[in-house]
Each structure stands twice: as C-alpha cells, then as structure tokens.
Amino acid sequence: MREQRRGRKVAMNPEERDAFLRSERTCRVATVSGTGAPHVTPLWFVWDGMSLWLTSIVNSQRWADLEHDDRVGVVVDAGDDFMELRGVELRGVAASVGEKPRTGEPCPELEVPERLFADKYAGGRVHHDGRHAWLRITPEKIVSWDFRKIGG
C-alpha cells in the first residue's frame, strides 16, 4: 500500500484511523461506468483492519460499474466546523466475496465482516435478504486527515 505523502501533520496514525473507521457508519463509494461517468453513493460499511467491507444490491448501478471496472474510491468523513473535519479516503479494488446475491451459504471468509456488520447495524443479527452481496475493498492507498490536529 502506498504511504500518504502530503498532509502528514494532520494525518491520522494507524490506531486513530482504525478507530475512526470502526466508529463511523456511512461511507461514500465512487465507481466509474462503462461510459466513463462517475457514480457516487452512500453505503454502510465495516472495517476489519485490512479491508473495507460493503454490502451492495446486486442489481444496482454500482454493481454494474464494478463488473466493468473494479477500481473504487471510498471516503468516510465527519465533522461540522472546519477545525473538526476528519476523514479517510481509500482507493483500491473491489472484489465480490460469497454467493451473488448472498443467501447465507457457509462462507468462512465472510464470518468476520458479517459479524462486524451485524453488531454495528443490526443488533447482532446476521440477515441475508437475497438481494445484496458482499464486496471487499482492498486498499492500494489510504489518505487520512484530522483538522483537529491543526490547533494543537
């Protein structure tokens, strides 16, 4: 993974970044269509310390885009005032994991992300609706910022 070059004074360290990604609930996922048109949508996500995991409706523009071009950009951010802004941008490749759509067949690779997702969003219950499937984003580059560090 490439190291962040600019903005190191406001960058989160790995522990801060991991805590931020574990606590925030919504990311923005950017894909590119076959015609080159950008597409950005909000999604819930989980971070396992190495990869960002998303569930996506299989019959969606996002899924169609990723079947054409698996490159993806994701932003997770927070803060209202300028001096509170903080966030993480991840760039990488998306890969589907498990059956499409997910119906609950055993898949050891999904045990951790499904548990994390269930605990974060669904009161601990794992749910398969037969419409969504899992995407694993493996970051090639991660950039972070925490403007609260500017004043201190």
Secondary structure, 3 states (H helix, E strand, C coil): CECCCCCCCCCCCHHHHHHHHHHCCEEEEEEECCCCCEEEEEEEEEECCCCEEEEEECCCHHHHHHHHCCEEEEEEEECCCHHHCEEEEEEEEEEEECCCCCCCCCCHHHHHHHHHHHHHHCCCCCCCCCCEEEEEEEEEEEEEEEHHHCCC
